[in-house]
Amino acid sequence: MATPRVSLVVVTYESRDESRRVIRAIAEQLRDGDELIVVDNASTDGTADAVAGAIAQADVVRSAENQGFAAAANAGAARATGDLLVFLNQDAMPSRGFREAIAAPLSESRDWAAWMGLVTAEGGRVVNTSGGVIHFTGIAWAGEAGLSVSAIVEEPHEVAFASGACLAVPRAVWDETGGFAPDFFMYCEDVDLSLRLRLAGQRVGIEPGARVDHAYEFAKGELKWRLLERNRWATLIRTYPAALLAAVAPALAVTEFVVLAAAVRSGWGRQKLLAWADLLRALPRLTRERRATQSTRAVRSAELAGSLTADLSSSYLGAPARSPAVAALLRGYWRVALGLLELGGRGS
């Protein structure tokens, strides 16, 4: 496809000045036929009015309530008519040439089902994420966060999951996949989508030439931990085949005790318990969604497991998670698990 039409979708919430700056920068790069769709999650600071007043070509959708990122992004995609959907965070400033670079994988027929741009921070000096990393327990994080941009691989390549901060999905793939899981509200919806694509035999990548600079802060309050833990488990239930779930079950059980202890020490133990309660209430729905997701499976459990890691290398997880003893134990466990999955053959 030589010149795909691009539909940019931005979800906004309580970010009047920041969103206006980002969306103006996007609008300057759009071609004829491209679309700019802004879904505002019931902001009370005038975000929707500011965007509508500043960017005439923006299609501003005003939600009556804060429906979260996942559902709002789905709503924006439903209005889009372009060949390529590009989801961009309200605080992710696109660099010059972003529009052309993010469309390149589709223009060049790279056979990727989804991809991300390189997400930087601190004015483009350091990496915010160069591709998501997924541990076999479902814990996921931003790859190479904090490294100098000059130290990373800048060629297009596959990644475990593509970050929702700057995510591109061809329209046909989006429609076939069903978009984000709306009940996630926010966090892990990009992990879930990427794993569903991989389960269906698709590829996920990064186009480093498409850069955005993200005004990112990890700390977002205690609710973030509840949503992260709830959605981590929802992703595991929805996407892991039975053989893979069985292989990681002992590690998952231990992880729950470790995470709970860490949560209590760090002051968000109540949020972890609430995440368990959320999960129990959602189990009937998640079971139905699991059946639907697993019906699309085109790869063996071992192949999906190949996109996961045994190393807890994220700086956000703390030093104990990266200790040599823990690393050796996890790697040994994962070698055994992968071996068992390979022995399971095609049916696993």
C-alpha positions in Angstrom: 0.0 0.0 0.0 1.8 3.1 -1.2 -0.1 5.9 0.6 -2.3 4.6 3.5 -4.8 6.9 5.0 -4.0 7.4 8.7 -6.5 7.9 11.5 -4.9 9.4 14.6 -6.8 8.6 17.8 -6.0 10.5 21.0 -7.8 9.9 24.3 -7.7 12.9 26.6 -8.5 13.5 30.2 -8.0 16.6 32.3 -5.1 17.8 30.2 -6.2 21.0 28.4 -2.8 22.6 27.7 -0.8 19.4 27.2 -3.3 17.8 24.8 -3.7 21.0 22.8 0.1 21.2 22.2 0.4 17.5 21.3 -2.7 17.5 19.0 -1.5 20.7 17.2 1.8 19.0 16.5 0.0 16.0 15.1 -2.3 18.1 13.0 0.6 19.8 11.3 1.8 16.5 9.9 -1.5 15.1 8.5 -1.9 14.5 4.8 -5.1 15.0 2.8 -7.5 12.1 3.7 -6.0 11.6 7.2 -8.2 11.9 10.2 -7.7 13.2 13.7 -10.1 11.9 16.3 -10.0 13.1 19.9 -12.1 11.2 22.5 -12.3 13.2 25.7 -13.2 11.3 28.9 -15.5 13.9 30.5 -12.7 16.3 31.4 -13.7 19.1 33.8 -10.8 21.4 32.9 -12.0 22.4 29.4 -9.8 20.0 27.5 -12.4 19.2 24.8 -13.3 22.8 24.2 -9.6 23.7 24.0 -8.8 21.0 21.4 -11.9 21.8 19.3 -11.1 25.5 19.3 -7.5 25.1 18.4 -7.6 22.4 15.8 -10.4 22.8 13.3 -9.9 19.4 11.6 -10.2 17.5 14.9 -13.2 15.3 15.3 -13.8 15.8 19.1 -15.9 13.1 20.8 -17.2 14.1 24.2 -17.8 11.2 26.5 -20.4 11.6 29.2 -18.2 9.8 31.7 -14.6 8.7 32.2 -14.7 5.3 30.4 -11.0 4.7 30.6 -8.4 4.6 27.9 -9.3 1.2 26.4 -13.0 1.9 25.8 -12.4 5.5 24.7 -9.8 4.3 22.2 -12.3 1.7 20.9 -14.8 4.5 20.5 -12.4 6.6 18.5 -11.5 3.7 16.3 -15.2 3.1 15.6 -15.4 6.6 14.1 -12.2 6.2 12.0 -12.2 5.4 8.3 -8.5 5.3 7.6 -6.4 2.3 6.5 -4.1 2.6 9.6 -5.2 3.4 13.1 -2.6 5.2 15.2 -3.2 5.6 19.0 -1.2 8.3 20.7 -1.2 9.3 24.3 -2.2 12.8 25.2 1.2 13.5 26.6 3.3 12.0 23.8 4.7 14.7 21.5 5.4 13.5 18.0 8.8 14.3 16.4 9.2 15.7 12.9 8.4 13.1 10.3 6.4 11.0 12.7 3.4 10.5 10.4 5.4 9.2 7.5 7.5 6.9 9.7 4.6 5.4 11.6 2.9 4.5 8.4 6.0 3.0 6.8 5.5 -0.7 8.0 2.1 -0.7 6.2 3.4 1.2 3.1 6.3 -1.3 2.9 4.1 -4.4 3.6 6.2 -5.6 6.5 3.6 -8.1 7.5 3.2 -6.8 11.0 -0.2 -6.9 12.7 0.7 -4.0 15.1 3.7 -1.9 15.8 4.8 1.0 17.9 7.1 4.0 17.5 10.1 4.7 19.7 8.9 6.4 22.8 11.5 8.7 24.4 11.5 10.9 27.5 13.4 14.0 28.7 13.3 15.8 25.4 14.3 12.7 23.4 17.5 12.0 25.3 16.5 8.7 27.0 14.2 5.8 26.2 10.8 5.5 27.7 10.1 2.3 25.9 11.7 0.7 22.9 9.3 -2.3 23.0 7.4 -3.9 25.8 8.8 -6.9 27.7 6.6 -9.6 29.2 7.6 -12.0 32.0 6.1 -15.4 31.9 4.1 -14.5 35.1 2.4 -11.7 33.0 4.3 -8.9 34.7 5.1 -6.5 31.8 7.2 -3.3 31.5 8.7 -0.8 29.2 11.8 -2.2 27.5 15.2 -0.3 27.9 13.5 2.5 30.0 16.1 5.0 31.1 18.8 4.1 28.6 20.3 6.7 26.4 18.7 6.7 23.0 22.1 6.4 21.4 22.6 3.0 23.1 19.7 1.2 21.6 19.0 -0.7 18.4 17.4 1.8 15.9 16.5 -0.7 13.2 12.9 -2.0 12.9 12.5 -5.3 14.8 9.9 -7.4 16.6 8.9 -6.8 20.2 7.0 -8.7 22.8 4.3 -6.1 23.0 3.7 -2.7 21.4 3.1 0.2 23.8 -0.3 1.9 23.7 1.5 5.2 24.1 2.2 5.1 20.4 0.5 2.2 18.7 -0.3 1.5 15.1 -2.7 -1.2 13.9 -4.0 -1.7 10.3 -7.8 -1.2 10.2 -8.4 -4.7 8.9 -6.4 -6.3 11.8 -8.2 -4.1 14.4 -11.6 -5.1 13.1 -10.7 -8.8 13.1 -9.1 -8.7 16.5 -11.9 -6.6 18.2 -9.7 -3.8 19.5 -8.8 -3.3 23.1 -10.5 -5.2 26.0 -12.8 -2.4 27.2 -13.2 -3.7 30.8 -9.5 -3.2 31.4 -10.2 0.6 31.8 -6.5 1.3 31.5 -3.1 -0.5 31.8 -2.2 -3.9 30.1 -4.7 -3.4 27.3 -1.7 -3.2 24.9 -0.1 -6.3 26.4 -3.4 -8.2 26.0 -3.8 -7.0 22.4 -0.3 -8.0 21.4 -0.6 -11.4 23.0 -3.9 -12.0 21.2 -2.2 -11.1 17.9 0.7 -13.4 18.6 -1.7 -16.2 19.6 -3.3 -15.8 16.1 0.1 -16.2 14.5 0.7 -12.5 13.9 3.8 -10.4 14.4 4.3 -7.3 16.5 7.1 -4.8 15.9 8.7 -1.3 16.5 9.5 1.3 13.9 12.2 3.4 15.7 12.0 6.1 13.0 8.6 7.2 14.4 9.4 9.0 17.6 7.3 10.5 20.3 8.5 12.1 23.5 6.5 11.0 26.5 6.0 13.2 29.6 5.9 9.9 31.6 5.6 9.4 35.4 5.3 5.9 36.7 3.6 6.9 40.0 -0.1 7.5 39.4 -1.5 6.6 42.8 -2.6 3.4 44.5 -5.4 2.7 42.0 -2.7 2.0 39.3 -1.5 -1.0 41.3 -5.0 -2.4 41.5 -5.6 -2.0 37.8 -2.1 -3.4 36.9 -2.6 -6.6 39.0 -6.2 -7.1 38.0 -5.4 -6.7 34.3 -2.3 -8.8 34.5 -4.4 -11.7 35.6 -7.2 -10.9 33.1 -4.5 -11.0 30.3 -3.2 -14.4 31.5 -6.7 -15.9 31.7 -7.7 -14.6 28.3 -4.5 -15.3 26.3 -2.5 -18.1 27.7 -3.3 -21.6 26.3 -4.1 -24.3 28.9 -0.7 -25.9 28.5 1.1 -22.6 29.1 -1.1 -21.8 32.1 -0.3 -25.2 33.6 3.4 -24.7 33.0 3.5 -21.3 34.8 0.9 -22.2 37.6 3.5 -23.0 40.3 5.4 -19.7 39.6 2.1 -17.8 39.6 1.2 -19.1 43.0 4.6 -18.0 44.4 4.4 -14.7 42.7 1.0 -13.9 44.4 2.6 -14.3 47.8 5.6 -12.2 46.8 3.5 -9.5 45.3 1.2 -9.4 48.2 4.1 -9.1 50.7 5.6 -6.3 48.6 2.3 -4.5 48.3 1.8 -4.6 52.1 5.4 -3.2 52.7 4.8 -0.5 50.1 1.4 0.6 51.3 -0.8 -0.7 48.6 -1.8 -4.1 50.1 -5.5 -3.1 50.1 -5.3 -2.4 46.3 -3.9 -5.9 45.8 -6.8 -7.5 47.7 -9.3 -5.3 45.7 -7.6 -6.6 42.5 -8.3 -10.2 43.6 -11.9 -9.2 44.4 -12.3 -7.6 40.9 -10.9 -10.7 39.3 -13.3 -13.1 41.1 -16.3 -11.0 40.1 -15.1 -10.9 36.5 -14.3 -14.6 36.2 -17.5 -15.6 34.4 -17.0 -12.9 31.8 -13.3 -13.7 31.5 -14.0 -17.3 31.0 -16.3 -16.5 28.0 -13.7 -14.1 26.6 -11.0 -16.8 27.0 -13.1 -19.3 24.9 -13.4 -16.6 22.2 -9.7 -15.7 22.3 -8.5 -19.3 22.3 -10.7 -20.1 19.3 -8.4 -17.9 17.2 -5.2 -19.7 18.2 -2.9 -20.6 15.4 0.4 -21.3 17.3 1.6 -23.8 19.8 2.0 -22.9 23.4 5.7 -23.2 23.1 5.7 -20.6 20.3 3.7 -18.1 22.3 6.0 -18.8 25.3 9.0 -17.9 23.1 8.0 -14.2 23.2 8.1 -14.2 27.1 11.2 -13.8 29.3 12.4 -15.2 32.6 14.4 -12.1 33.6 12.8 -9.5 35.8 15.0 -6.8 34.4 12.8 -3.8 34.9 14.2 -1.0 37.1 10.7 -0.5 38.4 10.7 -3.9 40.1 13.4 -3.2 42.6 16.8 -4.9 43.3 15.5 -8.1 44.9 13.8 -9.1 41.7 17.1 -8.7 39.8 19.3 -10.6 42.3 21.5 -13.3 40.8 19.9 -16.0 42.9 16.4 -15.0 41.8 17.5 -14.7 38.2 19.1 -18.2 38.2 16.0 -19.7 39.8 13.7 -18.1 37.3 15.8 -19.0 34.3 16.1 -22.6 35.4 12.3 -22.9 36.0 11.6 -21.4 32.6 14.0 -23.7 30.8 12.2 -26.7 32.3 8.8 -25.2 31.4 9.8 -24.5 27.8 11.1 -28.0 27.5 7.9 -29.5 28.7 5.9 -27.3 26.3 8.1 -28.4 23.4 7.5 -32.0 24.4 3.7 -31.3 24.4 3.8 -30.9 20.7 1.3 -29.3 18.3 -1.8 -29.9 20.5 -0.5 -27.8 23.4 
